Amino acid sequence: MCTRSDGAYVTEPRNPEAELPVVIRRARAGDPRAFEALVAAYRGRIYRWALVRIGDRDDAEDATQEALVRLHRGLREYTGRGSFETWLYSVVRSASADAQRRRARSQRLKDRLASLVVFPSATDSPSVVEGLETRRIGELVRAFLEDLPARQREALYLVDLEGLGQAEAAARMGVGHATLRTHLFRARRAIRTRLLAAGPGTEETE
């Protein structure tokens, strides 16, 4: 991140520690070139930190992007009195924790929605989710949720993901208990029908 005579920055400094305070100060002041130089110098390290904390490459990449957004928004919070890397690591740690929570929530949602595919007896076809990869199920669930009407999606989220009782969910939605049950039934039926259709060799059982 060396500064040339024309004011531009290069991304492979000869002495990064000596240049860092200047670059940070200019980035905090809103200099976009300084911020780009900061990102170029630290992006790889941010990704490695996130990967160590999360253990999944895709989630680590998501956490890296989030950390860079937070770096841009919160750089002014760094006073320069302590180690920049210590401060930056705390940003990455927070972004990684949020990425892990999102992944856990997505997994819970997939598990709950997959459990809605119930066959009448033990002699019926196996669950539609057998043979489907976890990532594929997640993609299907997200697509199905987006296609649901807003009220059905809300009911399904509150009851099947958040685990609320139907009475409490109805109160939050501002609808009667019977209306909540109707939205929930229709949402579950829609998800079940589409999961069955997505499963190879399966047919919906009435």
N, C-alpha and C positions, 0 to 999 in steps of 0.2 A: 504493500500500500504506500509506495513512495510517491512523493509529490514532485512533478516535473516543473520546469520553469514556466510552462504554459498553464499550470494549475491543474492538469489532469493527474489521474492516479494510475498506477500500475498495480497489479494484483499479487505480484510475487516480490515483496520487499526484501532488501538485503538486511535490514534491521527492523523487523516488525515491532519490537517492543518500543523502539525509539519513535517510530512513526505513529503508533497507536493513539496516544493522547491527542495528537493534532487531528487525526481522522475522526475520532469520536467527537471531539469538540465541534468540528465542522458538520458532522452528521447530525448532532443534536441541534445545531443551528438551522437545519433544514437543507443542507447541501446534498442533492441527490447523488452526485458523483462520489461523495465521501461515503454515503450509505451503501452504494453499490460496491465500493471497495471493501467495506466492512463485511458485507455478505459474502463476497468472493473469497475473502480470507478465512471466514469462519463456517461457511456452510457445511463443508465436509466434516468438521469437528462436531457441529451441532447434530448432524445425522448420526455419527458414531455414538455420541452420548445418548441419543434417543434410542438407537438400536440396542445398546447395552441395557437400557432400562426396560424396553418393551419386548425385544426378542423376535419381533416380526418385521420384515423389511417394508412391507406396504404400510403398516401402521407407523413405523419409524419415519417413513417419508411424509405421511400426513402430519405427524408431530413436528417434523422439521419445518414444513410450510407454516404451520400454526405458530411455531416459535419465531420464525422470521417476521410474521405479521405482528406478533407481540413486541418483538425487538423494535420494529419501526414505530409502533404506537407508544412504546414505553421507554424509549431510549433516554428521554429527558429525566427519567427517574434515577438514572445512574449518575451519581454525583462526582465520580472520579476519585473519591477518597479511598476506595477499596479496589480490590482486583476486579477488572472488567470481566475476566473469565469466570470468576466466582459468581458475579451478578448474572452473567449470561447463562451459566449452568442452572441457576435457580429458575430462569425463564424456561429453559428446556425441560427441566424436571416437572414444572407445572403443566406444560403443553403435553408431555408424555403421559402424565397421570390422567389428563382429560381424554387423551386418545385411548387409553386403556379402559376408561369408564365407558366411552362410546362403543368400543368393541364388545365389552361385557353386556351392555344394554342391547346391542344388536343381536348378540347370541341369545339372550333371554327372550327377545322378541321372536326370533326364529324358533326357539324351542317351544314357546307357548303356542304359536300359531301352528306349528307342525303337530302339536298334540291335539289340535282340533279335528284332525283327520282320524276319526274313530269308526271302526267297523263293528257291526252288530254282534258278531260272535267270534270266538277264537278260530273258527274254521274258515273265516273269510280271508280275503287277500291281505297280505302284509301291508304295513304302513306305506303310504305313497313315498315317504321320504327315504326309504331304503334305496340305496343305489344312487341317490343324488348327492353330489359333493356339497360340503358345507358352504363353500363360496357360492355355488349355484343356488342353493336354498335361500341364502341371504339376498341374492339378486332378485329372485322371484318374490320374496316377501316384500322387499322395498317397492317393487313394481306394483304388486297387488295393493299395497297400502295407498299408494299414490292414486290408484284408480277408484278407490272407494269414495263415496260421497262423504263430505266433511263430517256430518253427524255420526255416520257409521264408523268412520275412522277414529273419531274422538271416543266413542263408546268402547270400541275394541281396545284402544290404547289404555283408557282408564281402568277397565276391568281386567283385561288379559295381560297387560304389561305392568301396570302400576299395582295391580292386585287389590283395587278398591272393591268394596261391596257394592252391589248394584244400587242400593239406596243412596249411598254416598256419591257414587258416580252420577246418578240422576240429579242429585242436589247441585253438584258442581256444574252440570250442563244446563241446569235450569229447566229440566223437563220432568214429567211424571214418570213413575216407576214403569208403567206399562209401555210408555214411549221408549224409555231406555232399553227395555227388553226387546222391543221390536228392532231398534237399530242394531243391537248386539247380535240378535239372531240373524239378521240379514247380512251383517258383516262377516260373521263366522261362516255362514253358508257360502258366501261369495269366495272367501279365502279357501274353504274346503273344496269347492268345485274346481277352482283354478289349480290348486295343488294336485288334485286327482288327475286333472287333465295334463299336468306337467309330468306326472310320474309314468315311466314307461310300463306299458302292459297292465295298467290299472283302469278300472271303471268305477264310476260313482255308484254307491249303494244307497238306495232310498230308504 
